[in-house]
Amino acid sequence: MDNLRLAHANAQKGKQRYKEVIHVNEFEPYYLRKLQDMLIDKTFKNSEYRIFELIDKGKQRKIFSLPYFPDRILHHAILQVTEPIWKSILIRNTFQSIKGRGVEDGRKKVVRAIRQKDAKYCLQLDISKFYPSIDNTILKGIIRKKIADENVLWLLDTIIDSTQGVPIGNYLSQYLGNLYLAYFDHWIKEKLKISNYFRYCDDIVLIHPDKDYLQYCFVKIEYYLEKNLKLKIKDNYQVYPISKRRIDFLGFRFDNEKTYLRRRTAKNFKRKVIQFGKGQKDAAKGICSYYGWFKHSDSWPLWNKYIKDFNLIKKSA
């Protein structure tokens, strides 16, 4: 019950005004006891998804939404217990949805790697339709490498088998995606001997002094992903010299000397500033959200060009 109370507290952060959250808060002991009984009696069933589509980072994505009770609370309860177990098998250079890591942590590590003398070539690739392509049976097998408790496995199987692939929108989904590639990450580091390997979700970067070896690695990676995980690489993969082209990763563009904002990020920033200038005060929060990106890049001239009075914007936000 302590875990469910903590899950309820964490799941409602930033959502306290939602009607369903207000209702559960009003009758908290009843709903948490009901959820506990579902787990003890194994009567829990994944709720029906509300499915809709939206444009995210220029891509159309199918989003799966679940109700606050019981599903969202339960997902937090699961991760509060399993995260320390799962985190132990993740390599240090994967960054999405892991406490203590993230874009800024990844940026520092990429900068450190790319400024080494032997950082000459980059192999960059991503996986086609990653989350929908995840094989349920393979994912459940990966989970069983670290978890043996039959009750927990029943619960995770119930959630995983609620749809084919891992649904974008579930609180658990990003961590399950990390798990699906966890042993692949170790294979890259330990078998292919790539020390400067980085992954954010399904966006993958390898840095190495030998172009031919990276070509060889690509063939091996393609085979591994198809054979072991039933995944396919997008056709836009490339091996290129870092001296002639910047690495576009984590929202930044990296070269051997400087770090710049991704073009799309810069374009979106300009649009927010223009909206604010036209009197759209709600654009102020959007502008403030870009401050950290500029702070950790060499794109300050762009910031200075468009922002004259940041304090005014902060007050509006």
N, C-alpha and C positions, 0 to 999 in steps of 0.2 A: 504493500500500500504506500509506503514511503516513496518508492520509485514512481508510482503512478501520480502521486501528488506533485512530485518534482517535474514529471513529464507534462502535467497539466499547466504548471507555472511557466515552463519553458515554451510550450506550444502556443500559448496565448500572447507572448511578447509581440507588441506592435499590432495586436488584433483585439485588444480589449473592448473595442466599440462594436465588434461584430455581434449580431443578434444571437447567433448560436453560442458564442463564447459567453455572453452575458447570461444566457439561459443556463448553461452548464455551471457557471460560477454561482448562480442563485441556488442551485440544488447540487452542489459539488459532492457531498458525501454519498448521495444516491447514485450519481452517475459513475463515480470512481468505484464504488462497490459493485455496480452492475458490470463494469468493464473487468474488474477482478474476477467476478463469477464467470464471465465469458471465457476467460483464460483458464481458470481452474477446471471448468466443465468441458472445455474445448468446444464451445458453441459459437466462438467468434467466427464471423464470415466477413470477408472484405466487402465494404459497401460498394454500391454501383458508382462508377466514375461519371463525372460530368466532363464531357470531352468538348474542347473547343480549339480553335486554331488562332495563332497570332504570329506576327512578324518579330523575330528576335535576332538582332545583329545581322539584318539583311536576309534572314532565312525564315521560311514559313515552317512553324513547328506545331505539332499536335500536342496539346497540353491535357493532362489527366488530373482532374481535381477531385479530392475526397472530402467528405464532411469532417468537421472538427471532432465530433464524437461519433464513433469511438476511434476512428482511424488515425487522425493526426496526433492525438494524445498517445496512442499506442506506438506509433513510429518513433516518437521521442523516447518513450519508455524502453523500447528495444535498443535504440542506439546508445542510450545512457549506460547500458550494461555491456553491449557488444563492442562499442568503439575502441576501448583499450585493447581488446583481443585482436580486432581487425587492423588497428593502426600498427601493431607490432610486425605485420608482414608487409607493410607498404614501404617502398624505398623512400629515401629522404627527398629525392628529386621529383616527387609528384605532389601537386599543390592544391588541387581543387577540393574544397569542402573538408579540409582537415584543420583542426584547431592548431593554432600556432604557425600555420603556413598560409599560403595565399599568394596573390599577385605580387605583393611587395617582396616577400621572401623569395619567390621565384625570380623576380627581376634581379635581385642582388646576386643570385647564384649564376644566372646566365651572363651577367656582366663580368663576373669573376672568371668564368670559363672562356668567354669570347676574347678576353684581353690577354690570354696566354699566348706565347709565341707560336705554339703549334696549332692554334685555332685557325685553320685555313679553309675548311670546307664544312658545309652543313647539308645534312639530309633531313628534309622536312616532309611530313606526311600527316594525314588524318584519315580516320576510318569512316567509311560510307554508312550513314544512318546508324550510328553506333548504338544508341539506346534501344531502338526497335529491333536491332539485329542480334541482341544478346540472346543466347540460347538458354532457355529456362533450366533444362536438365544439366547443362554444363555449369551454370551458375550455382545450382544446388549442390553439385559435386564439389565445387571450390569451397563453398561454405562449410561443408562437412570435413574439410581438412583441418579446421581449427575448432569446430563446435561439434560436440557429441551428444549433448542433452536432447533427448527425444522430444520433450515438450517445446523447446525453443525451435527445433528443426520443424516440427509440425506447424508452428506459428509462422515461421519464415516461408515455408513451402506454401502455406495458404495465401500469403501476400504475393509471393512471386508468381504463383499460378493463376492469379486473378486476371492476368492478361498475357499475351505473348510479348516477350521482350520486357525491358524495364521501362515503365511509363514515366515520361518527363512530367514533373510536377509533384511526385511523391517526395516526402522529406527523406525517405530512405534511398531514393534512386541514385543520387550522386555517389553515395558511399558504396552502393552495390556495383555501380559502374567502375569505381576504383578497384574494388575487389576482383572484378572480372578480369582486369588487366594486371593484377598484382604479380602473378607468377611470370607473366610475360615480361614485366619490368625487370624482374630478377634475371631472367634468361638473357635479356639485352646486356645487363651489367656483367653477369658472371660468365656467360658462354661467348658472347660476341666481344667482351672486354671493352665496352664503350663506357668510359668513366663520365664523360660529359654528355649525359643522356637526361632529357627533361620531358615531363609529360604534364599537361593540364587537360583533364578529361580525355578526349581522344585526339588532341593536338600534340604531335610528337616531334621532338627535335633531337638530332644526334650531331655532335660536333667532333671532327676528327681531322688529323693532318693529311690523310690519304684519301683522295677522291675515289680511287678504284676500290678501296676497302669499303667505303660507304655504299657503292654500287652493289658490292657483294652482300653487304648487310641488308640492303633493301630486298634482294631476292630471298634471303633467309627469312626476313620478317614477314614478307608476303606469304611464304609457304607456312610459317608457324601459325599465323593468324587464321588462315583458311583451314588448316588441318586440326588445330587444337581448340579454336574458339569460334569457328564458322563466321569469321569476319572478313570483309574485303576493304582494301585500301582505295581511296578515291584516286581518280586518274591524274589529279593535279600535283602529285608528289614531285619533288625536285631535289637534285644534288647540285649545289652551286658554290662558287668561291665567295667567302664572306667579304673579301676585299672589294668585290664588284657589286654585291647586293646585300642589303640589310635583312636580318632575320626578323620576320614579322611574327611575334609571339607574345602572349600575355597582354595584348593591347598596346605593345610597344614595337618599335623597329630598332634593332640593335646592329651596330657595326663595331669595328675594333676600337673605336675611340669614344663614340657618343651613343646616347639613347634618345630616341625621338618618339613622339606619340604616333600611334597608328593613324593613317590618313582618315579613316572613317571616324575615329574618335575626335580628331581635330575638326572635321567637318560638322559633327554633331555639336561640338562645343560652340563653333561659330553660329550655328543656327539658334542655339539657346540665347547667346548674347544678342542676336538680332531680335529675337522675340521679346527679350527684356527691354530692349531699346524702344520697342513699339508699345510698351506699356503693359506687357503680359507679366505681372508680378510673380505668377506661379513659376516662371522660368528661372527665378533666382535660386531656388533649391537645386535645380539642374546644373546651373553654373557653379555653385559651390561644390558640387560633387566632383567636378573636374579638377579642383585645386590640388588634390593629392596626386593625380596623374602628372600634372605639370611640375609639382614639387620634386618628383623623383625622375624627371627627364631633363633633357637639354633643349626643351621646346619653349623656354621662358620668353623668347622674343615674340612668339605668337600670343602668349598670355598678355604681355605688356602692350601689344598692339591693340588688343580688343578690350582690355580691362583697365580703366583709369581709376575707378574708385571701388575697390573690393569691399570696403567697409559698408558702403551703401547697399551693395548687393546682399551682404551678410545680414544686414538689418531687415531687408525686404524678405529674406528667406525665413 
